[in-house]
Amino acid sequence: MNDLILKATDLSKSFSHNGEQVHVLSHIDMVVEKGSFTVIMGASGSGKSTLLYALSGMDKATAGKVIYNGTDLTSLSESRLAALRRRDFGFIFQQMHLVSNLTLFENVAVSGYLDKKVSASEVKRHANELLDSMGLSEVKDHRPAQVSGGEQQRCAIARAVINTPEIVFADEPTGSLNRRNSIEVLDMLSGLNNKGQTILMVTHDLKAALRADRLLYLDDGKISGTLELAAYNETDEKSREKQVNAWLASLDW
């Protein structure tokens, strides 16, 4: 087994609504291996995004622990959590959240400048390298509104990995993209994973889920199913899709 990079133990999240306790996550135990591509699926409202945010320290769990590389995230102060997220975690969202008055290059580089241990010249070099690898060299001086949704999301991926994070957390990264742009973004994520990047992604998109080597199914805040897969290979996509569809059907997806 590969080294564990993230572990959740008895993780729960609830809140009060009209005098009643609403349980969003219920006693979740799960692990993420270093270099893996883990996907969390489930019906709308099952708690997928809440789980992702709790695992990344963006949201506080009501109970339980999240251990990242031996550090209990649930015990850290907000300032220490923010520093850790900035250094070790990358985030990709359905809405790209690019700064509208900055160019694509500037959107990526600004995140790199937050790492005070890296020189400005190194940040610029790395930003240009990332944008080039994602096919954005020709539009790097454009602002977000001047490029396609797929190009914006590829820029968001570059921004997420500019500081060489240990884990990339992705919340429905293809949710607002058309099929062609979705495939481009998924290819980028698969390429990063092939180079050893750990990815934890929430999605409702079957095509996106096929990229995983491990699928978790969340139902009413609980993990009700797990499916282990071989590394993604485009030539096996049809048989892989059949396997995943059968698994999802068994879970009444």
N, C-alpha and C positions, 0 to 999 in steps of 0.2 A: 504494500500500500504506500502511496505517496505521502509526503509530510502533510499534516493538517495545518491549514493556515487560519481557519475560522471554525469556531465551535459554539453552538448555542445549546444551553442546558435549561430545561424547564422554563422556556421563554414564554411569557404571557403579556398581553396588553389589553386593558379594558378602560372604559370611561363611563361616567354617569350620564344618563339621558332620561329626563323626566322622572327622576327618582329611581331609575332602574339601572343596574349594571349591564353594560353591553360588552361582551367578550369578543374582541377582534382576533386575538391570538390566544391559543389555549395550550400551555405546557408543551411547547415545541422543543424537540431535541433534534439537532442536525449538525452535520459537519461539512466543510468545504475543503477539498484537497488542493494543495498548491499546484498550479498549472492546469486545473480542471476548467471545464465550461459547464456550469450548472445552471439549469433553467427551472424557474418556479412557474407552474401553471395553476389554473383554477378558474372557477366562474367569477363573474364580476361581483365584487363585494366579499370575496372569500378571505381577504386580508393579505394578498400578495404584496402590494406596495408597502403596506404597513410592516410586513416582515422584512422587506428589503431595507427600509429605513431604520428599523430596529437593529438589524445586523450591522449596518454601517455607522451606527451611532448618531444618525441624523434625528432619530426620535428615541425617546426614553421608554424602555419597556416598564411595565408595571411590576413584573417579577421575573426572576431568572437571571442568567448570566450570558454574556457574549464574550468569548475569549478569542482575541486576535494575537497570534504569535506570542502567546503566553501572557498577554495583558488583558485584564478584565475591563472592557469598555464601559460597563455599567457602573464602575467605581470611579471613573475619571471625571474631573471637573470639566465644565463646558469649554474652558480655554485650552485645556490639554487635549480634549476631544477634537477641537477645531484644528489644533496644530497637527494632530495625528492624521485627520482626514485630509488636510492640505498636503501632507508629505507622502502618505501611504495609500490613499484611496483616490480613485478617479470616478467621476459620475457622468452618466449619459441619461438624458430624460427624453420623453416623447416630445415635449416642447424644448427646443434647443437652448433657449435662454442666452443666445448670443447678444452681445452689446451692439445695438443697432448703429451707433455712430462710430464704431471702430471697424477697421478692415478685418478680413478673415485672419490675416497674419497677426494683427494686433490682438484679436480675441484669444489666439493661442498663446502668444508671447506673454501677455499680461499674467496669465496663470503661472507661467514659468518664472516670472520675476518674483513671485511670492517665495520661492526657494532662495533664501539669502546666501546659501552656500555655493550657488552657481553664478558665474559671471554673466553679465548682460550679453557679451559676445557669444558665449556658449548657448544661452537661451535662444538667441537669434538663429544660430546655426541649427540647433535642434528643431526649432519651429519650422524653419524652411525645409529641413529634411523630412519632417512629418507631413507637411503640406504636399511636398513633392510625392511622397510615397502613397498619398491618398488622392493623387490626380488633381490637386488644387493649385499647382504652381501658377497656372495662367490666370487664375481668378483671385489670388491671394491678396491683391490690393483692392478688391471689390468689397463693398459693404454687404451684410447679410441679405438685404432686400434686393440686391442686384444678382443674386445667384439662386439656383434651384433649391428645393427642400432637401434633396439628397446631398447636394454640396454643403448645405448648412449643417446637416447631421454629420457628414464626414469631418467637417471643421470641428464640430463638438467632440467627436472622437479624438481628434488630434489634441484638443484642449484637455481632454480627460487623461491623456497619457503623457503629456509634456513633462511631467515630473517623475516619470517612470514609476507609477504606483504599483504596489503589490497586488491590489485587487481593483478591477473595474466593475462598478455596480451600474447596471443598465436597467432602466424602468421603461418598458414598452418603447424601445428605441426606434422601431419601425411603425409605430402606431399611427402616425400622421403622414406616412409616405406612400406613394404608389408602388406597384409591384417591382418595377425596374429599379427605382431608387432603394427600395427595401433590400433587394438582392445585393446591390452595391455595398450597402451598409453592413449587411450580414457577412459578405465576403471580407470586409475590413476586420470585423470582429473575429471571424474564423482565422484570418491571417495572423492577428495578434496572438490568438490562443495557440496557434501552431508554433509561435516563437516562445511560448512558455508563459504568456500572460494569463493570470487567473481571472475568469469572468463569471459573474453572478448576475443573471438576467431574469427579469420578470417579463412574461409575454402571454398574450392570448392567441398569438399567430402560430399556427401549426408549422408553417414553413420556417419561421424563426426558431421554433423549438427543436427542429431537426438538427440544428447545429450543435446541440448539447451532447456531452458524453454522459450526463446524468440529469434525469428529469425528476422533479418533486411535484406532487399534486397536492394543492391546499384546498381543503373543504371545510367551510365554517371555522376557519382559524386553526385547523389541525392538519398535519401532514397525513393524508390517507393513502398515498401510494408513492412508490419510488421505482424508477426504471433506469437501469444501467445500459449504456450504449457504447459501441465501439467509436473510435474517433471518426468524425464526419468525413465522408468521401462522396463527392458529387455523383460519382458513377453508381453508387448504391442508394441514391435518394429515394427511388420508388419503393424498394423493399423496406427501407428505413421508415418511410411514411406509413406503409402498411402496418409495420410493427407498432409504431407510436399510436396510430389510429385505433388499433385493437386494444392497446393498453388504456387509452382514454375512454373508449367505449365501456371497458370493464369497470370504470370509475364513474359511469353515467355522466360524462362530460357533455 
